[in-house]
Amino acid sequence: MSRRTDRPSAASSPLPDFCGLPALVALGVVGVLTVLVMWLAPAGTRSWRALSVAMAFVAWLTVLLLVGLCKLSPWLRRWPGRWPYAGIWLAMVAITVLASAVAAWLDHALALGFIVDAAAFVRDDALLAALLGAALLRYFFLLAQWQERLRAVAHAQVAALQARIRPHFLFNSMNTVAALVRTDPDAAERTVEDLAELFRAALGADAAGEGTLGEELALIDRYLAIEQLRLGPRLRVRREFAALPAAAPLPCLLLQPLVENAVRHGIQPLRSGGEVGLRGWREGTAYVIEVTNPRPESAPSAGTGHGLASVRQRVAFHYGASARVEAVAEAGRFVVRLSLPLAAGETTHARADRR
């Protein structure tokens, strides 16, 4: 049974977050543009005093709408299908009617003279709220659908990456185990355990793929231990992660494809082998993780670019534009550098040379 059946999904009720800054900006911009269009209309009074009062009313109405919709959203999200949007639209019209009636009453009570016909003022505001609210909610609905499709594509890519174990790595590992069974049974047992953990992470992780830096480094250690048995002294590893906490959030299997690429493209083609470098450090409001490997003069195969492209897509999905992925050749070494924000969970692009 699913553990998430007690809460509505974004697909069934993709309401925007009316408690956040984007909704406030959207409502405010729509209101300000409406006032400016009416003020610039040929039949408008072009009075600066009227414009300032109208802007003050729009600001007050925007705050009322945001507070009201923020309080109503959790309750409306429980409604099925698209009914939450209908409820939000009715709430917008009702709040606008109430605010307009209060403004008309204050104008009459204080004898300000801005509103000549209170009934017409309330009616016109209600019509504007109905039309603009429907257009705004349509925009929010299409945006939510697009984000949901993007999220589904990203989840599918994550699942494909987690389910993909390179056949050559699997075959080489099984051959290594077969060779060790008679000569070193303990090493063969450790290799099987390492393979089991790698498969468990690749096939058993959920779609979100959430994990920590410590868990990811533990998986990398298991992968490198298997490759060490095959490559022997040709594979050397240097790790520098003292500056980063092991509990730092990191999507599962984000670094492992980079390390696998480093071994396959940087160590395996070289007869003398080389060193895979793993480094991590703090840099302002982000933490930087770097994977390096030797860059052979001529590689036997150019690769498909799937591993690095998948890492870029996952970083963009999990962290958004605040993260960066860079892949460059520096002084005979190939360097992949990830710059990830310290505050993870906010939903980057670099060029790939060969992977």
C-alpha positions as CSV (number, residue, x, y, z in Angstrom):
1,M,0.0,0.0,0.0
2,S,1.3,3.4,-0.8
3,R,2.4,5.6,2.1
4,R,1.2,8.8,0.4
5,T,-2.5,8.0,0.0
6,D,-3.4,10.3,2.8
7,R,-2.4,13.5,1.0
8,P,-3.5,14.8,-2.4
9,S,-1.0,14.8,-5.1
10,A,0.0,17.7,-7.2
11,A,-1.4,16.1,-10.3
12,S,-5.0,15.9,-8.9
13,S,-5.0,19.4,-7.4
14,P,-2.0,21.4,-8.8
15,L,-3.0,24.6,-7.0
16,P,-0.2,27.3,-6.9
17,D,1.2,28.3,-3.6
18,F,-0.8,31.4,-2.7
19,C,1.3,31.8,0.5
20,G,4.5,32.6,-1.4
21,L,6.0,35.6,-3.0
22,P,5.4,34.6,-6.7
23,A,1.6,34.6,-6.1
24,L,1.8,38.0,-4.4
25,V,3.8,39.4,-7.4
26,A,1.4,37.9,-9.9
27,L,-1.7,39.3,-8.2
28,G,0.0,42.7,-7.7
29,V,1.2,43.0,-11.3
30,V,-2.2,42.1,-12.7
31,G,-3.9,44.6,-10.5
32,V,-1.4,47.4,-11.3
33,L,-1.6,46.8,-15.0
34,T,-5.4,46.9,-14.9
35,V,-5.3,50.2,-13.1
36,L,-2.8,51.7,-15.5
37,V,-4.8,50.5,-18.6
38,M,-8.0,52.0,-17.2
39,W,-6.2,55.2,-16.3
40,L,-4.7,55.5,-19.8
41,A,-8.0,54.8,-21.5
42,P,-9.5,57.6,-23.6
43,A,-12.4,58.0,-21.2
44,G,-10.2,58.1,-18.2
45,T,-9.9,61.1,-15.9
46,R,-6.0,61.1,-16.1
47,S,-6.0,62.4,-12.5
48,W,-2.9,61.6,-10.5
49,R,-4.9,61.7,-7.3
50,A,-7.3,59.1,-8.7
51,L,-4.4,57.0,-9.8
52,S,-2.8,57.0,-6.4
53,V,-6.1,56.1,-4.7
54,A,-6.7,53.3,-7.2
55,M,-3.2,51.9,-6.6
56,A,-3.7,52.0,-2.9
57,F,-7.0,50.1,-3.3
58,V,-5.3,47.5,-5.5
59,A,-2.5,47.0,-3.0
60,W,-5.0,46.5,-0.2
61,L,-7.1,44.2,-2.3
62,T,-4.0,42.2,-3.3
63,V,-3.1,41.6,0.4
64,L,-6.7,40.6,1.2
65,L,-6.7,38.1,-1.8
66,L,-3.4,36.7,-0.8
67,V,-4.3,36.2,2.8
68,G,-7.7,34.8,2.0
69,L,-6.5,32.4,-0.7
70,C,-3.6,31.3,1.5
71,K,-6.0,30.3,4.2
72,L,-8.4,28.6,1.9
73,S,-5.9,26.7,-0.2
74,P,-5.3,23.8,2.3
75,W,-9.0,23.1,2.5
76,L,-9.6,23.5,-1.3
77,R,-6.8,21.1,-2.1
78,R,-8.9,18.3,-0.7
79,W,-11.5,18.8,-3.4
80,P,-11.3,16.3,-6.4
81,G,-10.4,17.2,-10.0
82,R,-10.5,20.8,-11.0
83,W,-12.9,21.9,-8.3
84,P,-10.2,23.6,-6.3
85,Y,-9.7,26.1,-9.1
86,A,-13.4,26.8,-9.1
87,G,-13.3,27.4,-5.4
88,I,-10.3,29.7,-5.7
89,W,-12.1,31.7,-8.5
90,L,-15.3,32.1,-6.4
91,A,-13.2,33.1,-3.4
92,M,-11.4,35.8,-5.5
93,V,-14.7,37.2,-6.8
94,A,-16.3,37.2,-3.3
95,I,-13.3,38.9,-1.7
96,T,-13.2,41.5,-4.4
97,V,-16.9,42.2,-4.0
98,L,-16.5,42.5,-0.2
99,A,-13.5,44.8,-0.5
100,S,-15.2,46.9,-3.1
101,A,-18.3,47.3,-0.9
102,V,-16.2,48.3,2.0
103,A,-14.3,50.8,-0.1
104,A,-17.5,52.3,-1.4
105,W,-18.9,52.6,2.1
106,L,-15.7,54.3,3.3
107,D,-15.8,56.7,0.3
108,H,-19.4,57.6,1.2
109,A,-18.8,57.8,4.9
110,L,-15.7,60.1,4.5
111,A,-17.3,62.1,1.7
112,L,-14.2,61.6,-0.5
113,G,-16.2,61.7,-3.8
114,F,-14.1,59.1,-5.6
115,I,-17.0,56.7,-6.2
116,V,-20.1,58.2,-7.8
117,D,-22.2,55.0,-8.1
118,A,-21.4,52.4,-5.4
119,A,-23.4,49.7,-7.0
120,A,-21.8,50.1,-10.4
121,F,-18.4,50.2,-8.7
122,V,-18.9,46.9,-6.9
123,R,-20.4,45.4,-10.1
124,D,-17.5,46.4,-12.3
125,D,-14.9,45.2,-9.8
126,A,-16.7,41.9,-9.6
127,L,-16.7,41.5,-13.4
128,L,-13.0,42.5,-13.6
129,A,-12.2,40.0,-10.8
130,A,-14.1,37.3,-12.6
131,L,-12.4,37.8,-15.9
132,L,-8.9,38.5,-14.7
133,G,-9.2,35.8,-12.0
134,A,-10.1,33.2,-14.7
135,A,-7.2,34.3,-16.9
136,L,-4.8,34.2,-14.0
137,L,-6.0,30.8,-12.8
138,R,-5.8,29.5,-16.3
139,Y,-2.1,30.6,-16.4
140,F,-1.5,28.9,-13.0
141,F,-3.2,25.7,-14.2
142,L,-1.1,25.5,-17.4
143,L,2.0,26.3,-15.4
144,A,1.2,23.6,-12.9
145,Q,0.6,21.1,-15.7
146,W,3.9,22.0,-17.3
147,Q,5.8,21.7,-14.0
148,E,4.1,18.3,-13.4
149,R,5.2,17.0,-16.9
150,L,8.7,18.3,-16.2
151,R,8.7,16.5,-12.8
152,A,7.4,13.3,-14.4
153,V,10.1,13.4,-17.1
154,A,12.8,14.0,-14.4
155,H,11.5,11.2,-12.3
156,A,11.5,8.9,-15.3
157,Q,15.1,9.9,-16.1
158,V,16.1,9.3,-12.5
159,A,14.4,5.9,-12.5
160,A,16.1,5.0,-15.8
161,L,19.5,6.1,-14.3
162,Q,18.9,4.1,-11.1
163,A,17.9,1.0,-13.1
164,R,20.9,1.2,-15.4
165,I,23.9,-0.8,-14.5
166,R,26.5,-0.9,-17.3
167,P,26.6,-4.5,-18.7
168,H,30.4,-4.4,-19.0
169,F,30.7,-3.5,-15.3
170,L,28.4,-6.3,-14.3
171,F,30.2,-8.9,-16.4
172,N,33.6,-7.8,-15.3
173,S,32.5,-7.9,-11.7
174,M,31.0,-11.4,-12.0
175,N,34.2,-12.6,-13.7
176,T,36.2,-11.1,-10.9
177,V,34.1,-13.0,-8.4
178,A,34.5,-16.2,-10.3
179,A,38.3,-15.8,-10.3
180,L,38.4,-15.1,-6.6
181,V,36.1,-17.9,-5.4
182,R,39.0,-20.4,-5.3
183,T,41.9,-18.1,-4.6
184,D,40.4,-15.6,-2.1
185,P,36.9,-16.6,-0.9
186,D,36.8,-13.7,1.5
187,A,37.4,-11.1,-1.2
188,A,34.8,-12.8,-3.4
189,E,32.3,-12.6,-0.6
190,R,33.1,-8.9,-0.1
191,T,32.7,-8.3,-3.8
192,V,29.3,-9.9,-3.9
193,E,28.2,-7.8,-0.9
194,D,29.4,-4.7,-2.6
195,L,27.6,-5.6,-5.8
196,A,24.4,-6.3,-3.8
197,E,24.6,-2.9,-2.2
198,L,25.1,-1.2,-5.6
199,F,22.1,-3.0,-7.1
200,R,20.0,-2.2,-4.0
201,A,20.7,1.5,-4.5
202,A,20.2,1.4,-8.2
203,L,17.0,-0.6,-8.2
204,G,15.5,0.1,-4.8
205,A,15.7,3.8,-4.4
206,D,12.4,5.8,-4.7
207,A,11.7,8.2,-7.5
208,A,12.8,11.2,-5.4
209,G,16.2,9.6,-4.9
210,E,17.0,11.5,-1.7
211,G,20.1,10.6,0.2
212,T,23.1,12.1,1.9
213,L,26.7,12.7,0.9
214,G,27.9,10.1,3.4
215,E,25.6,7.4,1.8
216,E,26.7,8.4,-1.7
217,L,30.4,8.1,-0.8
218,A,29.8,4.7,0.8
219,L,28.3,3.5,-2.5
220,I,31.3,4.9,-4.4
221,D,33.6,3.1,-2.0
222,R,31.9,-0.2,-2.8
223,Y,32.1,0.5,-6.5
224,L,35.8,1.4,-6.4
225,A,36.5,-1.6,-4.2
226,I,35.2,-3.8,-7.0
227,E,37.1,-2.0,-9.7
228,Q,40.2,-2.1,-7.5
229,L,40.1,-5.9,-7.7
230,R,40.0,-5.7,-11.5
231,L,42.5,-2.9,-12.1
232,G,44.8,-3.4,-9.2
233,P,47.5,-0.7,-8.6
234,R,46.4,1.0,-11.9
235,L,43.5,2.5,-10.0
236,R,44.4,5.1,-7.3
237,V,41.9,7.2,-5.5
238,R,42.4,10.4,-3.6
239,R,39.5,11.7,-1.4
240,E,39.3,15.1,0.3
241,F,35.9,15.6,1.9
242,A,36.8,16.8,5.4
243,A,35.2,20.2,4.8
244,L,31.8,18.8,4.1
245,P,29.4,17.1,6.6
246,A,28.4,13.5,5.8
247,A,24.7,14.5,6.4
248,A,24.7,17.0,3.6
249,P,21.7,16.2,1.4
250,L,22.5,14.7,-2.0
251,P,20.3,12.9,-4.6
252,C,21.0,9.2,-4.6
253,L,23.4,8.0,-7.3
254,L,24.4,11.5,-8.3
255,L,28.1,11.1,-8.1
256,Q,28.4,7.4,-8.8
257,P,28.0,7.8,-12.6
258,L,30.7,10.4,-12.6
259,V,33.1,8.2,-10.8
260,E,32.2,5.3,-13.1
261,N,32.9,7.5,-16.1
262,A,36.2,8.6,-14.6
263,V,37.3,5.0,-14.2
264,R,36.1,3.9,-17.6
265,H,37.4,6.9,-19.6
266,G,40.3,8.0,-17.6
267,I,41.9,5.0,-15.9
268,Q,41.0,2.0,-18.0
269,P,42.5,3.2,-21.3
270,L,45.9,4.0,-19.7
271,R,48.3,1.1,-19.3
272,S,49.9,2.7,-16.3
273,G,46.5,3.7,-14.8
274,G,46.0,6.9,-12.9
275,E,44.3,8.7,-10.0
276,V,40.7,9.4,-9.6
277,G,40.3,12.5,-7.4
278,L,37.2,13.2,-5.2
279,R,37.1,16.5,-3.5
280,G,34.5,18.5,-1.6
281,W,34.6,21.9,0.0
282,R,32.4,24.9,1.1
283,E,32.3,27.9,-1.2
284,G,30.0,30.7,0.1
285,T,26.4,29.6,0.2
286,A,27.2,26.4,-1.8
287,Y,29.2,23.2,-1.5
288,V,31.4,22.1,-4.3
289,I,32.1,18.5,-5.3
290,E,34.8,17.7,-7.8
291,V,35.5,14.5,-9.7
292,T,38.8,14.4,-11.7
293,N,40.6,11.7,-13.7
294,P,43.5,11.6,-16.2
295,R,42.7,12.6,-19.8
296,P,44.2,10.1,-22.2
297,E,45.7,11.4,-25.4
298,S,43.4,9.2,-27.4
299,A,40.5,7.4,-25.9
300,P,39.3,4.1,-27.5
301,S,35.7,5.1,-27.3
302,A,34.1,8.6,-27.2
303,G,31.2,7.5,-25.0
304,T,27.5,8.4,-25.3
305,G,27.3,11.4,-23.0
306,H,24.4,9.8,-21.1
307,G,26.1,9.8,-17.7
308,L,27.0,13.4,-17.5
309,A,23.8,14.5,-19.2
310,S,21.7,12.6,-16.6
311,V,23.7,14.2,-13.8
312,R,23.0,17.7,-15.2
313,Q,19.3,17.0,-15.6
314,R,19.0,15.6,-12.0
315,V,20.9,18.6,-10.6
316,A,18.6,21.0,-12.5
317,F,15.6,19.2,-11.2
318,H,16.6,19.0,-7.6
319,Y,18.3,22.4,-7.2
320,G,17.2,24.6,-10.0
321,A,19.2,27.5,-11.5
322,S,21.1,28.0,-8.2
323,A,23.3,25.0,-9.0
324,R,26.0,24.5,-11.6
325,V,27.6,21.5,-13.3
326,E,30.9,22.2,-15.2
327,A,32.9,19.7,-17.3
328,V,36.2,20.9,-18.4
329,A,39.7,19.7,-19.4
330,E,42.4,21.2,-17.2
331,A,46.1,20.4,-17.4
332,G,45.8,16.9,-18.8
333,R,42.9,16.0,-16.5
334,F,39.1,15.9,-17.0
335,V,37.3,17.7,-14.3
336,V,33.6,17.6,-13.4
337,R,32.6,20.2,-10.8
338,L,29.2,20.4,-9.1
339,S,28.3,23.5,-7.2
340,L,25.2,22.8,-5.1
341,P,23.3,25.2,-2.8
342,L,23.5,24.5,0.9
343,A,19.7,24.6,1.2
344,A,18.7,21.5,-0.9
345,G,15.2,20.7,-2.2
346,E,14.6,23.7,-4.4
347,T,13.7,22.7,-7.7
348,T,22.3,24.1,-14.6
349,H,23.8,23.6,-17.4
350,A,27.3,22.9,-18.6
351,R,28.9,21.5,-21.7
352,A,29.8,17.8,-22.1
353,D,33.0,17.0,-24.0
354,R,32.7,13.3,-24.2
355,R,30.4,11.5,-21.8
